């Protein structure tokens, strides 16, 4: 096994595979040319590795070979290609060399830059491979976006990434995080983005694809990944395409009644917007990488717990490295021009008006707002109870030692809202403009009885065995926390 810090060139990777007598397979590439196969042919020794290399550009030919798919550049099409070629490989060569060979199929279906430069440049790549002769196959599938402005450069980048993918499947599959990092060896994230990855089969029996997707963001292969109900990995361009989007950002550690109420109330108002009428709507809960890495290290159990709990109450989850909201909006604009809503609390609204976050922009806060509120974006603001404070407070006991004891959370009707929030004097005219033109709107219909619920208080109660936390989160969330003993759960003591 090579050292994970070593980064061989694409040619060295291809040559190692060509000289490996155990590996033998097929290349099927549609869209930009046979760029991956070309790498293997050019380094020499390909006769010992490649059983067949083909392309079927004409739709009629392609459909006759692989069958029809809803779209030609899609994961459905990629799966049809892998299924057909792998079956053919075993039927024709299984008896002859199956006992001494691990078969593989590499396939891709891509849309490289067209002559006018008007199309979306993206594609699907996959490799199906055996780890031992006669063994069951495993798959790795990825979705890529090409950023080069020249068709030939895109072809070159695809050839490199495909070679990296095959090499990783063969030699780095036991080090999946290293495999993920290696996908952009010799090409870089400025040329190729990998925004979706799925590993399946016996070689990856212990792999959680949500965690693998998170590594795509952590190692800068992409800026965001998505998970649907049940934790399934989603491809953003397919899931968000031409849909209205409503998103709520938070830590969701754990998700509370306030989090659910915020999105539900914002959704009710969002759906009344004229631009949203008769549009398909996507609801998202978003967690930033900064939040997941708040302790300095990634806690995989904590991350998966948050995703599972959000999924338990039916929410889709977005993980991104977009600290600024205007960058998040720009991400959505890749896929949709429909209206976008953002549900957030008063404290987050105050942070948006903190000018220190925009010092890197030439136009400062004005530029950021120009980007944020462009083309149908509205913020929905959930009120805040200014008198709520931590449920546990340190006091001295009889022996003078500091202990945490519960204290009541104050109830008040004095709430901070989008209408009475305090903004810096020199920004108040700007804020008034946004309010008057309905870029910012207070959330209505919220439940006043849950205003004092905060995630940090829920965590304190969970870890102190105070059963009152169960009434502060949705019932499926409470059940999951107790069953799986999440977030330091301590069962309440018997009276």
C-alpha positions in Angstrom: 0.0 0.0 0.0 1.6 3.4 -1.0 2.1 6.1 1.6 -1.0 8.3 1.7 1.3 11.4 1.5 2.7 10.3 -1.8 1.1 11.8 -4.9 2.1 9.9 -8.0 1.3 11.5 -11.3 -1.7 10.3 -13.4 0.8 8.5 -15.7 2.4 6.7 -12.8 -0.9 5.7 -11.5 -2.1 4.4 -14.9 1.2 2.5 -15.4 1.0 0.8 -12.0 -2.5 -0.4 -12.9 -1.4 -1.5 -16.4 1.5 -3.6 -14.9 -0.8 -5.2 -12.3 -1.6 -8.6 -13.9 -4.7 -9.1 -11.6 -6.6 -6.1 -13.0 -8.5 -6.3 -16.3 -11.5 -4.4 -17.5 -13.5 -2.1 -19.8 -13.7 1.6 -20.4 -16.9 3.1 -21.6 -16.9 6.9 -22.0 -19.5 9.2 -23.5 -19.4 13.0 -23.8 -15.9 14.4 -24.0 -13.9 11.7 -25.7 -12.1 8.7 -24.3 -10.0 10.8 -22.0 -9.4 8.3 -19.2 -8.7 5.4 -21.5 -6.2 7.7 -23.4 -4.1 8.1 -20.2 -3.8 4.3 -19.9 -3.0 3.8 -23.6 -0.3 6.5 -23.6 1.7 5.1 -20.7 2.1 1.7 -22.3 1.2 -1.8 -21.2 -2.5 -1.2 -21.7 -3.0 -4.5 -23.5 -2.6 -6.2 -20.2 -5.4 -4.1 -18.6 -8.0 -3.0 -21.2 -10.4 -5.6 -22.6 -12.4 -3.0 -24.5 -12.6 0.8 -24.8 -15.7 2.4 -26.4 -17.9 5.4 -26.9 -21.4 5.6 -28.1 -22.1 9.3 -28.9 -25.2 8.8 -31.1 -28.3 8.6 -28.9 -29.8 5.8 -31.0 -26.7 3.7 -30.7 -26.4 4.5 -27.0 -30.0 3.6 -26.3 -29.7 0.3 -28.2 -26.6 -0.6 -26.1 -27.6 0.6 -22.7 -31.3 1.2 -22.7 -33.0 4.6 -22.3 -32.6 6.8 -19.2 -34.4 10.1 -18.3 -31.3 12.1 -19.1 -28.1 11.1 -20.8 -25.9 12.8 -18.2 -27.3 11.3 -15.0 -26.6 8.7 -12.4 -29.3 6.5 -13.9 -27.4 6.5 -17.2 -24.1 5.8 -15.4 -25.7 2.8 -13.7 -27.0 1.4 -16.9 -23.5 1.7 -18.4 -21.9 -0.1 -15.5 -24.5 -2.8 -15.4 -24.2 -3.6 -19.1 -20.4 -3.5 -19.4 -19.8 -5.5 -16.2 -22.3 -8.2 -17.3 -20.7 -8.4 -20.7 -17.2 -8.6 -19.2 -18.2 -11.6 -17.1 -20.1 -13.3 -19.8 -17.3 -13.2 -22.3 -14.2 -13.5 -20.1 -15.4 -15.1 -16.8 -14.7 -18.7 -17.8 -11.4 -17.9 -19.5 -9.8 -15.7 -16.9 -12.2 -15.2 -14.0 -10.1 -17.4 -11.6 -7.0 -15.3 -12.0 -8.5 -11.8 -12.6 -10.3 -9.1 -10.7 -12.6 -7.5 -13.3 -13.4 -3.8 -13.4 -15.5 -1.4 -15.5 -14.9 2.3 -15.7 -17.7 4.4 -17.2 -18.5 8.1 -17.5 -21.2 10.2 -19.1 -20.4 13.9 -19.3 -21.4 17.2 -20.9 -18.2 19.1 -21.7 -18.2 22.7 -22.8 -20.1 23.1 -26.1 -19.0 25.2 -29.1 -21.1 28.3 -27.9 -20.1 27.8 -24.2 -23.8 27.9 -23.1 -24.2 24.5 -21.4 -23.7 23.2 -17.9 -20.4 21.4 -17.8 -20.7 18.4 -15.6 -20.7 14.6 -15.6 -21.0 11.3 -13.8 -18.1 8.9 -13.3 -18.0 5.5 -11.8 -15.9 2.4 -11.4 -17.2 -1.1 -10.6 -14.6 -3.6 -9.4 -13.8 -6.9 -7.8 -11.4 -7.2 -4.9 -10.8 -10.9 -5.5 -11.4 -13.3 -8.4 -15.0 -14.4 -8.6 -15.8 -12.0 -5.9 -18.8 -9.7 -5.8 -18.3 -6.2 -7.2 -18.2 -2.8 -5.4 -18.9 0.6 -6.8 -17.7 4.2 -6.5 -19.8 6.9 -8.2 -19.0 10.6 -8.3 -20.6 13.7 -9.8 -18.2 16.3 -11.1 -18.5 19.9 -12.4 -15.9 21.3 -14.8 -14.7 24.9 -14.3 -12.2 25.2 -17.2 -13.4 27.6 -19.9 -11.8 25.5 -22.7 -13.2 22.2 -23.9 -9.7 20.6 -24.3 -8.7 21.6 -20.8 -12.0 20.0 -19.5 -11.2 16.8 -21.3 -7.7 16.8 -19.9 -9.1 17.3 -16.3 -11.6 14.5 -16.8 -8.9 12.1 -17.8 -6.9 12.9 -14.7 -9.9 12.6 -12.3 -11.0 9.3 -13.9 -7.5 7.9 -13.5 -7.4 9.0 -9.9 -10.8 7.4 -9.3 -9.7 4.0 -10.7 -6.4 4.1 -8.8 -8.2 5.0 -5.6 -10.6 2.1 -6.0 -7.7 -0.3 -6.4 -5.1 0.9 -3.9 -6.8 3.3 -1.5 -10.2 1.7 -0.8 -9.1 0.8 2.8 -8.3 4.5 3.4 -11.4 6.1 2.1 -10.6 9.6 3.3 -7.2 9.4 1.5 -9.1 8.1 -1.6 -11.4 11.2 -1.5 -8.5 13.6 -1.2 -6.6 11.9 -4.1 -9.5 12.5 -6.5 -8.1 16.0 -7.4 -4.4 15.0 -7.5 -2.7 16.8 -10.3 -5.8 18.9 -11.2 -7.1 20.9 -8.3 -10.4 22.3 -7.1 -10.2 25.4 -9.3 -10.7 23.1 -12.3 -12.9 20.3 -11.1 -15.5 20.1 -8.3 -16.6 16.8 -6.9 -20.0 17.5 -5.2 -21.4 14.0 -4.8 -19.8 10.6 -3.9 -21.3 7.2 -3.2 -19.5 4.0 -2.2 -21.4 0.7 -2.2 -20.6 -3.0 -2.1 -18.7 -5.4 0.1 -15.4 -3.3 -0.2 -17.3 -0.5 1.7 -19.5 -2.5 4.0 -18.4 -0.3 7.0 -18.6 3.0 5.1 -21.2 5.7 5.9 -21.6 7.7 2.7 -22.8 10.8 4.7 -19.4 10.9 6.4 -17.6 10.4 3.1 -19.7 13.3 1.6 -18.7 15.5 4.6 -15.0 14.8 3.7 -15.7 16.3 0.3 -16.5 19.6 2.0 -13.8 19.3 4.6 -11.1 18.7 2.0 -12.3 21.4 -0.3 -13.5 19.2 -3.2 -16.8 21.0 -3.0 -18.5 23.7 -0.9 -21.7 21.8 0.1 -23.3 18.4 0.2 -26.9 17.4 0.8 -28.7 14.5 2.5 -32.3 13.6 2.2 -34.8 11.9 4.5 -33.2 8.7 5.9 -29.7 10.1 5.4 -29.4 9.3 1.7 -26.9 11.3 -0.2 -28.4 13.8 -2.7 -27.0 15.3 -5.8 -27.6 19.1 -5.5 -28.1 20.0 -9.2 -30.8 17.3 -9.5 -32.5 18.0 -6.2 -32.5 21.9 -6.4 -33.0 22.3 -10.1 -35.6 25.1 -10.8 -37.2 24.8 -7.4 -37.9 27.5 -4.7 -35.7 27.0 -1.7 -36.3 27.8 2.0 -33.4 27.2 4.3 -32.7 27.5 8.0 -29.2 27.6 9.4 -28.4 26.3 12.9 -26.3 24.0 15.0 -29.2 21.6 15.6 -27.4 20.1 18.6 -30.0 18.9 19.1 -32.9 20.1 16.9 -35.5 21.7 19.2 -39.1 22.7 19.0 -38.0 26.3 18.2 -36.0 25.1 15.2 -39.0 23.2 13.8 -41.4 26.1 14.6 -39.1 28.6 12.9 -39.1 26.7 9.6 -42.8 25.8 9.7 -43.8 29.4 10.3 -41.4 30.7 7.7 -42.7 28.1 5.2 -46.3 29.2 5.8 -45.4 32.8 4.9 -43.0 31.8 2.1 -45.7 29.8 0.3 -47.9 32.9 0.2 -45.3 34.8 -1.9 -46.6 35.4 -5.5 -43.2 34.1 -6.9 -43.6 30.8 -5.0 -47.2 30.1 -6.1 -47.3 26.8 -8.0 -43.6 26.2 -7.6 -42.0 23.1 -6.3 -40.5 23.9 -2.9 -37.4 22.5 -1.2 -37.0 22.8 2.6 -33.4 22.6 4.0 -31.8 22.6 7.4 -28.2 23.9 7.0 -25.1 23.3 9.2 -21.8 25.0 8.4 -18.5 23.3 8.6 -17.4 26.0 11.1 -20.1 24.7 13.4 -19.1 21.1 13.0 -15.4 21.9 13.6 -16.2 24.3 16.6 -14.2 22.0 18.9 -11.2 21.9 16.5 -11.8 18.3 15.4 -14.6 16.6 13.5 -16.7 14.4 15.7 -18.2 11.9 13.3 -20.7 10.5 15.8 -21.9 14.0 16.7 -22.3 14.9 13.0 -24.2 11.8 12.1 -26.4 12.2 15.1 -27.5 15.7 14.0 -28.2 14.5 10.5 -30.2 11.5 11.8 -32.2 13.6 14.1 -33.1 16.1 11.4 -34.0 13.2 9.1 -36.2 11.7 11.9 -38.6 14.6 11.6 -38.5 14.7 7.8 -36.0 17.5 7.0 -33.3 17.5 4.3 -29.9 18.6 5.4 -27.3 20.8 3.8 -23.7 20.9 5.0 -21.7 23.8 3.6 -18.5 25.9 4.2 -20.4 29.1 3.4 -20.0 31.3 6.5 -21.6 34.3 4.8 -25.2 34.1 3.7 -24.6 35.8 0.3 -22.2 33.0 -0.6 -24.9 30.4 0.3 -27.4 32.3 -1.9 -24.9 32.2 -4.8 -24.6 28.5 -4.4 -28.4 28.0 -4.7 -28.3 30.3 -7.8 -26.2 27.7 -9.6 -29.3 25.5 -9.8 -32.4 27.7 -9.5 -33.6 31.2 -10.3 -36.8 30.7 -8.3 -37.4 32.6 -5.0 -35.1 31.8 -2.0 -36.1 32.3 1.6 -33.9 32.2 4.7 -35.3 31.6 8.2 -33.1 32.9 11.0 -33.2 34.2 14.5 -32.7 37.8 15.7 -29.1 37.1 16.8 -28.2 35.8 13.3 -29.8 38.9 11.8 -27.6 41.1 14.0 -24.5 39.2 12.8 -25.4 39.8 9.2 -25.2 43.6 10.0 -21.7 43.2 11.5 -19.4 44.9 9.0 -16.3 43.0 10.1 -17.5 40.0 8.2 -17.3 41.9 4.9 -13.8 43.5 5.1 -12.6 41.2 2.3 -15.2 42.7 -0.1 -14.2 45.9 -2.0 -17.8 47.2 -1.5 -18.0 46.0 2.1 -21.5 45.4 3.6 -23.2 47.2 0.7 -21.7 44.7 -1.8 -22.6 41.8 0.4 -26.2 42.9 0.6 -26.3 43.5 -3.1 -25.3 39.9 -3.6 -27.6 38.6 -0.8 -30.8 40.2 -1.9 -30.4 39.9 -5.6 -33.2 38.2 -7.6 -35.9 37.3 -5.2 -34.4 36.6 -1.7 -36.2 37.3 1.6 -35.2 36.8 5.2 -37.8 35.6 7.7 -36.8 36.6 11.3 -37.8 34.6 14.3 -38.2 36.6 17.5 -36.0 36.3 20.6 -36.7 36.4 24.3 -34.0 38.8 25.7 -34.4 37.7 29.3 -33.8 34.0 28.8 -30.6 32.8 30.4 -28.7 29.6 31.0 -30.7 26.9 32.7 -27.7 25.9 34.9 -25.6 28.4 36.8 -22.4 27.8 38.9 -22.8 28.4 42.7 -20.8 27.4 45.7 -22.0 24.5 47.9 -21.6 24.3 51.7 -18.0 23.1 51.2 -17.2 26.1 48.9 -16.9 24.0 45.8 -18.5 25.2 42.5 -21.5 23.2 41.4 -24.1 23.6 38.6 -27.6 24.0 39.8 -30.8 24.6 37.9 -32.4 28.0 37.8 -35.7 29.0 36.2 -35.8 30.6 32.7 -37.6 33.9 32.8 -40.8 34.3 30.9 -41.5 37.6 29.3 -43.7 39.2 26.6 -41.0 41.6 25.6 -39.5 40.1 22.5 -36.9 41.3 20.1 -38.3 41.2 16.5 -37.3 42.4 13.1 -39.3 45.6 13.9 -37.6 46.6 17.1 -34.1 45.2 16.7 -31.3 47.6 17.5 -29.0 48.3 14.5 -25.9 50.5 14.4 -27.0 54.1 13.8 -25.1 54.5 10.5 -26.8 51.4 9.2 -30.4 52.1 10.2 -31.4 53.8 6.9 -30.1 50.7 5.1 -32.1 48.4 7.4 -35.2 50.6 7.0 -34.9 50.3 3.2 -34.8 46.5 3.5 -37.8 46.4 5.8 -39.8 48.8 3.7 -39.1 46.8 0.5 -40.0 43.5 2.1 -36.5 42.0 1.9 -36.8 41.3 5.6 -40.0 40.2 7.4 -40.9 39.1 10.9 -42.1 35.5 11.3 -45.7 35.4 12.4 -47.7 32.7 14.1 -44.9 31.4 16.3 -45.5 29.6 19.5 -44.9 31.9 22.5 -44.7 29.0 24.9 -41.4 27.7 23.5 -39.6 31.0 23.2 -37.1 30.2 26.0 -35.9 27.0 24.5 -32.2 27.0 23.5 -30.1 24.0 22.3 -27.5 24.7 24.9 -30.1 24.4 27.7 -31.4 21.2 26.2 -27.9 19.7 26.2 -27.4 20.7 29.9 -30.6 19.0 30.9 -29.8 15.9 28.8 -26.4 15.4 30.5 -27.8 16.2 34.0 -30.6 13.6 33.9 -33.3 16.3 33.9 -36.2 14.7 32.0 -37.8 18.1 31.3 -35.6 18.3 28.1 -37.9 15.8 26.4 -40.7 18.4 26.2 -38.3 20.9 24.4 -37.6 18.7 21.3 -39.9 16.9 18.8 -41.0 13.5 20.1 -39.1 11.5 17.4 -36.0 13.4 18.4 -36.5 12.7 22.1 -37.0 9.0 21.4 -33.9 8.7 19.3 -31.7 10.5 21.8 -32.8 8.2 24.6 -32.6 5.0 22.5 -29.1 5.8 21.2 -27.9 7.7 24.2 -26.8 10.7 22.2 -25.3 14.0 23.4 -24.2 12.5 26.8 -27.7 11.3 27.7 -28.1 10.4 31.3 -31.4 8.7 32.3 -33.3 10.6 35.0 -32.9 9.2 38.5 -35.8 7.4 40.0 -37.6 9.3 42.8 
